[in-house]
Amino acid sequence: MDDTQTYDDGRIACGPAGLTIRWYYPWGQKTIRYEAITAANLRPLTTWMGKWRIWGTGDLVHWYHLDRSRPNKDLAVEIVTGGRIRPTITPDDPQAVIDILRSHPS
């Protein structure tokens, strides 16, 4: 993939420079440059691992952006940047986001 490949489902966007997570904060979005991402992992959404978490954290490690349709999804993408908090997103097409994130060297 090249730097022009994009993904946008309204909540998650992968653009030329980084990942944008809309509704990450109560006041807006968070953008993470590709260079800051050290790993991106697919995680199953289960009752105990975020499936019913609409926004925020339940374990003080994974932070879920606002996604009211999360209970209908089965997979999340955990973003590792080296900090204690790991943004955990639920794009409509998790594999497409993983492919884009892994195509950019950290």
PyMOL commands that set and color helices and strands:
alter all, ss='L'
color gray80, all
select helices_A, chain A and resi 34-36+70-72+94-102
alter helices_A, ss='H'
color red, helices_A
select strands_A, chain A and resi 7-8+12-14+18-25+28-33+39-44+62-64+75-80+86-89
alter strands_A, ss='S'
color yellow, strands_A
deselect
rebuild
show_as cartoon
